[in-house]
Amino acid sequence: MEIKIFNFEPHGDSRGQLIALEENKDIPFDIKRVYYMYDTTPGVARGHHAHKHLEQILICVHGQCKIKLDNGHEIEVVDLNQPNKGLYVANNIWREMFDFSDGAVLMVLASEYYSEDDYIRNYDEFLKFIGGK
């Protein structure tokens, strides 16, 4: 499964910590979109989709959450609980974000602009799509 944990270099001193991210340097693609989730209702899972082309880096900048990844053959669950760690998720991977801690903020850096045509929102359609690959 094409996932990877990136360890981002914190720069800190007595004032606190700072992490700077640059596309095609710290992030392995051009960043076309940034969004974040917060105030997630307890017990609610987000995601439940895959992308045909889009790649992402997911960073839990505050709190923690879990990411369930499924490529149709294997499933992996990743805990995101440090703001200096980013989870790279390639295209063609089903993703679900869940178990958000109180106050969690999950930021996503995306390689493409929003396009509904890039989403696969039905799991059976996802399995058919990747079966043809």
N, C-alpha and C positions, 0 to 999 in steps of 0.2 A: 504494500500500500504506500502510495507516495505522500508521506507526511514527514515532517521534520520539526524538531524543536530548535528554535534559534535563541541563543543567549545574547541579549543585547548588553552592550557595555555601559554600565552606569557611570556617571560623572558626578561625584559628590564631594561635599566638604561639610563644614559645620552648619551650613545653611540648609542642607538637604540633598536630595538626589535629582538628577536630570538624565533623561535618555533622549538622544536625538536619533532619528531614523531617516535614512536617505534611500530613495528608490534606486534600484540597480546597484546598490552598495550593501546596505544592511538588509534591504528587502529585495528579493530576487526577481522583481518585475517593476514595470512602471505603475505607479499608484494612480488609479483613475477615480477612485471613490473611497471615502472614509465614512464609516458610520459606527454608532455604538448603541448598546442596549443597557438600560438601567431600570430600576424599580420593577424588576421582573416579579410577577406575582408568585409567591411561594408555591411550589409543586408544579409549576407550569414549565413545560419544555418548549424551546424555540427551535427554529430551523425546519426539520422534517422535509429536506429537499437536497438535491444535488445540482451541480452546474455543468453544462456541456463544455464551456470554454474557460470560465472565470477561475482564477487562482486566488487564494486568500491567505493572509496572516491574521490570526486571532490572538489578541492580547487581553488578558483580564487585568486591567489597569488598577482595579480596586476590588478587594474581596477575592472570591474564588467561584469557579464553576467547573463543570465537567463537559467534555465534548465526546460524543459517541460517533465514531467514524466507521463506515461500512463500504467496502468496495465490491460487494456482491459475493465475495469469497471468504472474507475474514472481517471481524469486527474488533475494533480497539477503542478503549475509553481512555482519554487523556485528562488528567487534572490540571487545570490552569489556575495557579495560585500565587504567582509571583509576577510583578509588573515588568520585570526585565526578561521575561521569557515569552516568546511568540511561537505559536503553532502554525506551521505552513500546511495548508491543505490544497492539494492539486484538484483539478477538475475531475469529474466522473466519480466523485466520492459522496455518498449520502452522509449528511451530517445532522446531528441533533445536539442542542446545547441545553443542559439541564442542571439541576441541583445548585442553583445560584444561591450564594450566601446573601445575607441581609446587606444591602448597600453595594452589591457587586456591580461593576461596570465592565462590560465586555466590548472592546473596540475591535473593529474589523477593517483591515486594509485590503482593498480589492483591486485586481488587475484590469477590470473592465468597468465601463459605465453601466448603470442599471439597464437591464433589458429583460423583460418578462420571457422572451423567447429562449433565453439561456437557462431558465429554471426547468428542472424536472421535479414536480411536486407530488407525484404519485409513485410509491415505491415499486409497484409492479411494472410501471412504465420505465422506471430507472433500470430494473433488472433486464428488461427487453433491450433498452438502449445500450447498456454495457455488454450485453450478450452478442451484439452485432459488431463490437469493436475487435 
